[in-house]
């Protein structure tokens, strides 16, 4: 299992294609940061991502198609965020 742990150094945002070239990544840990939003473009190319942990961030919403570019995703850890809105298509 290939994994990458980015918790902390207090990441505030992820650019589109932040993990380009990491197509074999299966576990991504972004917990204990200051992320405010998640967008599909940030995870582009992560076709094998199975587990995404983003606990203890400042995420307030999950917009449409947030996880559209991660077809193998089975587990998302979102505990201890500030989520107030989840679009009905966030997990398409």
C-alpha positions as CSV (number, residue, x, y, z in Angstrom):
1,X,0.0,0.0,0.0
2,X,1.4,3.4,-1.0
3,X,0.5,6.2,1.3
4,X,1.4,9.8,2.0
5,X,1.0,11.7,5.3
6,X,0.9,15.5,5.2
7,X,-0.2,16.1,8.8
8,X,0.8,18.7,9.9
9,X,2.6,21.3,8.7
10,X,-0.7,23.2,8.6
11,X,-1.5,23.2,5.0
12,X,-4.1,25.9,4.2
13,X,-5.0,25.0,0.6
14,X,-4.3,22.5,-2.2
15,X,-3.8,23.7,-5.8
16,X,-5.5,21.8,-8.6
17,X,-3.5,18.7,-9.5
18,X,-1.7,18.8,-6.2
19,X,-1.1,15.1,-6.4
20,X,-0.4,14.8,-10.1
21,X,2.1,12.0,-10.7
22,X,0.9,10.1,-7.7
23,X,-1.5,7.8,-9.5
24,X,-0.5,4.8,-7.3
25,X,-1.4,6.5,-4.1
26,X,-3.9,4.5,-2.0
27,X,-3.9,6.4,1.3
28,X,-3.7,10.2,1.7
29,X,-3.6,11.7,5.2
30,X,-4.2,15.5,5.4
31,X,-5.4,15.5,9.0
32,X,-4.5,18.3,11.5
33,X,-4.2,21.0,8.9
34,X,-6.1,24.2,8.1
35,X,-7.8,23.1,4.9
36,X,-11.0,25.1,4.3
37,X,-12.3,23.4,1.1
38,X,-11.9,20.2,-1.0
39,X,-12.4,20.2,-4.7
40,X,-12.3,17.4,-7.3
41,X,-9.5,19.2,-9.2
42,X,-7.2,18.8,-6.2
43,X,-7.4,15.0,-6.3
44,X,-7.2,14.6,-10.1
45,X,-5.2,11.6,-11.1
46,X,-5.7,9.6,-7.9
47,X,-7.5,6.8,-9.5
48,X,-6.3,4.3,-6.9
49,X,-7.0,6.4,-3.8
50,X,-8.9,4.2,-1.3
51,X,-8.6,6.2,1.9
52,X,-8.7,10.0,2.4
53,X,-8.2,11.3,5.9
54,X,-9.0,15.0,6.4
55,X,-9.9,15.1,10.1
56,X,-9.4,18.1,12.2
57,X,-9.3,20.8,9.4
58,X,-11.6,23.8,8.8
59,X,-13.6,22.4,6.0
60,X,-17.1,24.0,5.9
61,X,-18.7,22.4,2.8
62,X,-18.5,19.6,0.2
63,X,-19.5,20.9,-3.2
64,X,-20.8,19.0,-6.2
65,X,-18.5,16.2,-7.5
66,X,-15.9,16.8,-4.7
67,X,-14.8,13.2,-5.0
68,X,-15.6,12.6,-8.7
69,X,-11.9,12.1,-9.6
70,X,-11.3,9.3,-7.0
71,X,-13.4,6.3,-8.3
72,X,-11.7,3.8,-5.9
73,X,-12.4,5.9,-2.8
74,X,-14.0,3.8,-0.1
75,X,-13.2,5.6,3.2
76,X,-13.2,9.3,4.0
77,X,-12.4,10.6,7.5
78,X,-14.1,14.0,7.9
79,X,-14.4,14.2,11.7
80,X,-13.8,17.4,13.6
81,X,-14.3,19.9,10.7
82,X,-16.9,22.7,10.4
83,X,-19.0,21.2,7.7
84,X,-22.3,22.9,7.4
85,X,-23.3,21.9,3.8
86,X,-22.9,18.8,1.7
87,X,-24.1,19.0,-1.9
88,X,-26.3,16.0,-2.9
89,X,-23.7,15.2,-5.6
90,X,-20.6,15.5,-3.5
91,X,-19.9,11.8,-3.6
92,X,-20.7,11.1,-7.3
